[in-house]
Amino acid sequence: MRVVCVFKEGYDYSRTVTDWLEDYHRRSGDEIETIDPNKDSTFCKAYDVTEYPTVLALGPNGETVTTWRGLPLPLFDEISYYKIN
């Protein structure tokens, strides 16, 4: 599955998100794809992303399996479950 984190740089929450992404990478050795809504508004419209940060787990056909909106960010175990399956 594909896990995507959508967030905007330069906002109050941005440092929290980048630290979370770095910690996830450090612990799992895997990376989470990031999308800046200012650069890829098509993705945000397709998946109805209107709140930032938003983390999406997408199935093999691009369907939304689950969504986490806003803070707090999901636990690493939750993300790992979707990255493995």
N, C-alpha and C positions, 0 to 999 in steps of 0.2 A: 504494500500500500504506500501511498504517497502522503507525507505529512508536510503541511505548509503553514508557515507563520507569516501573517500579514500585519505589518506595523509601519508607522511613519518615524523616520529619524528626526531627532531634535525636539522631541516632546518629553514631558516629565517622566513618562513610563519607559522611554527608549533605553535607558541604561539598565533598567530591570530586565527588559527583554534580551538585550545583547548579553548580559551576564548569564541569564538562563540558558540561552543558546550555547554559549561557551562552556558552561557547566555540563550541559547535556553531551556535547561533543567530547569533553574531557572524560566523562564517566562511561560513555557507551562506545566511543570511537566512531560514531555515526553523526551525520549532520542533518539538520532540519532545513529544508528549503525555505528561503525568505522571499517575500514579495513586498515591494514598496507600492502602495496604492496610487501614489502620484505618478508612477512610471507604468503601471499595469492596471489601469482602471477597468479594462475588459474582464480580467479575472475576477475582480471585486464585484462587478455587475452580475456576472454569470453565477457566482456563489452567494450573492446577496450579503456581501461583507460591508457593514456600515459602522461597525464599532472596532476600535483598535486598542490593544492587539487582539487578533483573532487567530486561533490555531484550528486548522481543518485537517481531518483524516479523510482522505479520498480513496475510494475503491478503485479496482483495476479499470473500470469503464469511466472513471472521473466522477462518479456519484459521491455525494457527501455521506460519509458513514457516521461521523460525529463532529461536533463543533464546540470549541471553548471560546467564549467571548469575554474580553476584558480581563481584569486581574481578579484573583490570582491566576497565574498560569497553571496549566495541568501538571500533575506529578510526572516525573520521568518514567515511572512504571506504566502509567497510562499511555504515554507516547510510545514506549518500547513495545507494548502490546500491538499497537497498530503498525509499527514499522516492521515487526516480525511477520505478522499475518498478511 
